[in-house]
Amino acid sequence: MTMTGTETPHCNELLSDQDGDYRTADGKKRWIAGSFPTVSFYRQFAWNVYRSSRVARQGKYGNRRWSETSLEVMQTLESVGVRFEITGLRHVKDLATPCVFVGNHMSMLETIVLPAIIQPIRDVTFVVKQSLMDYPVFRHILRTRNPIAVSRDNPREDFKRVMTEGAERLAQGISIVVFPQTTRSDTFDPGTFNSIGVKLAARAKVPVVPIALQTDAWGNGKWFKDLGPIDPQKKVRFAFGEPITIEGRGDRQQQAVIDFIASKLDQWNAGT
């Protein structure tokens, strides 16, 4: 389903009942905000984070509030001219079990916006850097989401934590988002795309759902990596693939995830 018009539906109406796709409607951009996209976005984003943090400290930041504030960020990006294209949501909706979402990693955008897309359909959390758990203000929000925090200083310990805590979350019906790339990148290098998501899915006996994403409209910053410039000339794209059942060691399934992401990025970069 393609949304049209200028209405602003609740996130559950926007992104949970899909048997199709979502694309930003014409007329979403506000002229003044579109003229100064980075300044306008971060002004609204900072207020969103402050309000959310205050609610989180009060112990009232639940799943619904998370998806709503995530949707506000998405709509703020649309208001400064960023256009979204989301496909394959039917694969998420039709799943009968929790899953491991495995995607490439470009920017801060996917961590902030994916809850608006996934959480209204099924409970979800993330594997995140420990440093995000220590961010001023933002940490209060993230800690309510029960994420799996990894240091990236000790790969063996990080792996054990993801396997143990990830299996626990999945047993509770909570899906996990994993970005196997060690660092964010505008380009996709299969050689740095490890198989931790597939291994977690194999251990928990749940499927993997690949996510190809293109989110460099929210750039990486020079001084603060998470807070880079906003470029409305770049479209944001999320494509969810069909669930993949893990068999054996998962080598073929890992390659299938890589192939899905690489093919989508090639298609988008070719402008098709």
C-alpha positions as CSV (number, residue, x, y, z in Angstrom):
1,M,0.0,0.0,0.0
2,T,1.3,3.5,-0.9
3,M,0.2,6.3,1.4
4,T,-1.0,9.4,-0.3
5,G,-2.1,12.8,0.8
6,T,-0.9,14.8,3.8
7,E,-2.6,12.9,6.6
8,T,-0.4,11.8,9.5
9,P,-1.7,8.4,10.7
10,H,-0.8,6.7,13.9
11,C,2.3,4.5,13.5
12,N,0.2,1.3,13.8
13,E,-2.0,2.5,10.9
14,L,1.0,3.6,8.9
15,L,3.3,0.6,9.2
16,S,1.6,-2.4,10.7
17,D,-1.3,-3.4,8.5
18,Q,0.7,-3.5,5.3
19,D,0.4,-6.1,2.7
20,G,2.5,-3.9,0.5
21,D,4.9,-0.9,0.7
22,Y,5.3,2.6,2.0
23,R,6.5,5.6,0.2
24,T,6.6,9.2,1.4
25,A,3.6,11.1,0.1
26,D,4.0,14.2,-2.0
27,G,3.8,17.5,-0.2
28,K,5.4,16.3,3.1
29,K,8.3,18.7,3.0
30,R,7.8,22.1,4.8
31,W,9.5,24.9,2.8
32,I,11.3,26.6,5.7
33,A,12.5,23.3,7.1
34,G,13.5,22.1,3.7
35,S,15.7,25.2,3.2
36,F,17.8,24.4,6.3
37,P,17.4,20.6,6.6
38,T,20.2,19.8,9.1
39,V,19.5,22.6,11.5
40,S,15.7,22.1,11.4
41,F,16.0,18.4,11.8
42,Y,18.3,18.4,14.8
43,R,16.3,21.1,16.6
44,Q,13.2,18.8,16.4
45,F,15.2,15.7,17.1
46,A,16.8,17.1,20.2
47,W,13.4,18.0,21.6
48,N,12.1,14.5,20.8
49,V,15.1,12.9,22.6
50,Y,14.7,15.2,25.6
51,R,10.9,14.4,26.0
52,S,11.5,10.7,25.5
53,S,14.3,10.6,28.0
54,R,12.2,12.4,30.6
55,V,9.4,9.8,30.1
56,A,11.9,7.0,30.3
57,R,13.2,8.2,33.6
58,Q,9.7,8.1,34.9
59,G,9.4,4.5,33.9
60,K,6.7,5.2,31.3
61,Y,8.6,4.6,28.0
62,G,7.0,1.4,26.8
63,N,6.8,-0.3,23.4
64,R,4.0,1.9,22.0
65,R,5.8,5.1,23.1
66,W,9.0,3.9,21.5
67,S,7.3,3.3,18.1
68,E,5.5,6.6,18.3
69,T,8.6,8.7,19.0
70,S,10.5,6.7,16.4
71,L,7.8,7.6,13.9
72,E,8.1,11.3,14.9
73,V,11.8,11.1,13.8
74,M,10.8,9.6,10.5
75,Q,8.2,12.3,9.9
76,T,10.7,15.0,10.9
77,L,13.1,13.8,8.3
78,E,10.2,13.8,5.8
79,S,9.4,17.4,6.8
80,V,12.9,18.5,5.8
81,G,12.6,16.8,2.4
82,V,13.9,13.3,3.0
83,R,11.8,10.7,1.2
84,F,11.3,7.1,2.4
85,E,10.7,3.9,0.5
86,I,9.9,0.8,2.5
87,T,9.2,-2.6,0.8
88,G,8.7,-6.2,1.9
89,L,6.8,-5.5,5.1
90,R,4.4,-8.3,4.4
91,H,7.3,-10.7,5.2
92,V,7.5,-9.2,8.7
93,K,3.8,-9.3,9.2
94,D,3.3,-12.9,8.0
95,L,6.0,-14.4,10.3
96,A,4.5,-16.7,13.0
97,T,7.7,-16.5,15.2
98,P,10.2,-14.0,16.4
99,C,13.2,-13.7,14.1
100,V,16.7,-12.2,13.7
101,F,16.8,-9.2,11.4
102,V,20.2,-8.9,9.7
103,G,21.1,-5.7,7.8
104,N,23.9,-3.6,6.5
105,H,24.7,-0.5,8.5
106,M,25.1,3.0,7.1
107,S,24.1,5.6,9.7
108,M,22.4,6.4,12.9
109,L,19.1,6.6,11.0
110,E,18.3,2.9,10.9
111,T,18.8,2.5,14.7
112,I,16.3,5.4,15.3
113,V,13.7,4.7,12.6
114,L,13.5,0.9,12.5
115,P,11.4,0.8,15.7
116,A,8.7,2.8,13.9
117,I,8.6,0.1,11.1
118,I,9.0,-3.1,13.1
119,Q,7.7,-2.5,16.7
120,P,4.1,-2.0,15.7
121,I,4.2,-5.4,14.0
122,R,6.3,-7.4,16.5
123,D,8.4,-6.7,19.6
124,V,12.0,-6.0,18.8
125,T,15.3,-4.9,20.3
126,F,18.8,-4.3,19.0
127,V,22.4,-5.4,19.4
128,V,24.1,-2.1,20.1
129,K,27.4,-0.6,21.0
130,Q,28.0,-0.2,24.7
131,S,28.9,3.4,24.1
132,L,25.3,4.1,23.1
133,M,24.2,2.9,26.5
134,D,26.3,5.7,28.1
135,Y,25.2,8.6,25.9
136,P,23.9,11.5,27.9
137,V,20.1,11.8,27.8
138,F,19.8,9.1,25.1
139,R,20.9,6.3,27.5
140,H,17.7,6.6,29.5
141,I,15.7,5.7,26.4
142,L,17.9,2.9,25.2
143,R,18.1,1.1,28.5
144,T,14.3,0.7,28.6
145,R,14.5,-1.3,25.4
146,N,16.5,-4.1,26.9
147,P,19.1,-4.2,24.1
148,I,22.1,-6.4,23.9
149,A,25.2,-4.2,24.4
150,V,28.6,-5.2,23.0
151,S,31.9,-3.5,23.6
152,R,33.6,-4.4,20.3
153,D,36.9,-4.6,22.3
154,N,36.6,-8.3,23.0
155,P,35.0,-10.2,20.0
156,R,34.9,-13.5,21.9
157,E,33.0,-12.0,24.9
158,D,30.7,-10.0,22.5
159,F,29.9,-13.2,20.6
160,K,29.0,-15.1,23.8
161,R,26.8,-12.2,25.0
162,V,24.9,-12.0,21.8
163,M,24.4,-15.8,21.7
164,T,23.3,-16.0,25.3
165,E,21.2,-12.8,25.7
166,G,19.9,-13.0,22.1
167,A,18.6,-16.5,22.6
168,E,16.9,-15.3,25.8
169,R,15.2,-12.4,24.1
170,L,14.0,-14.6,21.2
171,A,12.6,-17.2,23.7
172,Q,10.6,-14.3,25.1
173,G,9.2,-13.5,21.7
174,I,11.4,-10.5,21.1
175,S,13.0,-10.3,17.7
176,I,16.6,-9.0,17.4
177,V,18.1,-6.5,14.9
178,V,21.8,-7.2,14.2
179,F,24.1,-5.1,12.0
180,P,27.1,-7.5,11.4
181,Q,29.4,-4.9,9.9
182,T,32.0,-3.8,12.4
183,T,31.6,-0.1,11.3
184,R,29.1,1.9,9.4
185,S,29.8,2.4,5.8
186,D,28.3,3.9,2.7
187,T,29.5,0.9,0.7
188,F,28.7,-2.8,1.4
189,D,31.7,-5.1,1.8
190,P,30.7,-8.8,2.2
191,G,34.1,-9.5,3.6
192,T,33.3,-7.5,6.8
193,F,29.8,-8.8,7.1
194,N,30.1,-11.5,9.7
195,S,27.7,-14.4,10.4
196,I,26.7,-13.6,14.0
197,G,23.0,-13.0,13.1
198,V,22.7,-16.3,11.2
199,K,24.5,-18.2,14.1
200,L,22.1,-16.6,16.6
201,A,19.1,-17.6,14.5
202,A,20.5,-21.2,14.2
203,R,20.9,-21.4,18.0
204,A,17.5,-20.1,18.8
205,K,15.8,-22.0,15.9
206,V,14.2,-19.0,14.4
207,P,14.4,-17.6,10.8
208,V,16.6,-14.7,9.6
209,V,15.0,-11.8,7.8
210,P,17.5,-9.8,5.7
211,I,17.2,-6.0,5.6
212,A,18.9,-4.1,2.8
213,L,19.0,-0.4,3.7
214,Q,20.3,2.8,2.2
215,T,20.3,5.5,4.8
216,D,23.1,7.9,4.0
217,A,20.6,10.8,3.9
218,W,21.6,11.0,7.5
219,G,25.3,11.4,7.2
220,N,28.1,10.5,9.6
221,G,29.5,13.5,11.3
222,K,33.1,14.7,11.3
223,W,33.3,15.4,15.0
224,F,30.4,13.4,16.3
225,K,29.8,10.4,14.1
226,D,26.1,10.0,15.0
227,L,25.3,13.6,14.2
228,G,26.1,14.2,10.6
229,P,24.4,16.4,7.9
230,I,21.0,15.7,6.6
231,D,20.8,15.4,2.8
232,P,17.3,15.5,1.4
233,Q,18.6,14.7,-2.1
234,K,19.2,11.1,-1.0
235,K,16.3,8.8,-0.6
236,V,16.0,6.5,2.4
237,R,15.2,2.9,1.5
238,F,14.5,-0.2,3.5
239,A,13.8,-3.6,1.8
240,F,12.8,-6.6,3.9
241,G,13.5,-10.0,2.4
242,E,11.7,-13.3,2.8
243,P,12.4,-15.2,6.0
244,I,15.2,-17.7,5.7
245,T,15.3,-20.9,7.7
246,I,18.7,-21.8,8.9
247,E,20.0,-25.3,8.0
248,G,23.3,-26.9,9.1
249,R,26.0,-24.4,9.7
250,G,24.1,-21.7,7.9
251,D,26.7,-21.0,5.3
252,R,24.2,-21.0,2.4
253,Q,21.8,-18.8,4.4
254,Q,24.6,-16.3,5.2
255,Q,25.4,-16.1,1.5
256,A,21.7,-15.6,0.7
257,V,21.5,-12.7,3.1
258,I,24.6,-11.1,1.5
259,D,23.2,-11.6,-2.0
260,F,19.9,-10.0,-1.1
261,I,21.5,-6.9,0.4
262,A,24.1,-6.6,-2.4
263,S,21.5,-7.0,-5.1
264,K,19.2,-4.3,-3.6
265,L,22.1,-1.9,-3.2
266,D,23.2,-2.5,-6.8
267,Q,19.6,-1.9,-8.0
268,W,19.3,1.3,-6.0
269,N,22.7,2.7,-7.0
270,A,21.8,2.0,-10.6
271,G,18.6,4.1,-10.2
272,T,16.2,1.2,-10.9
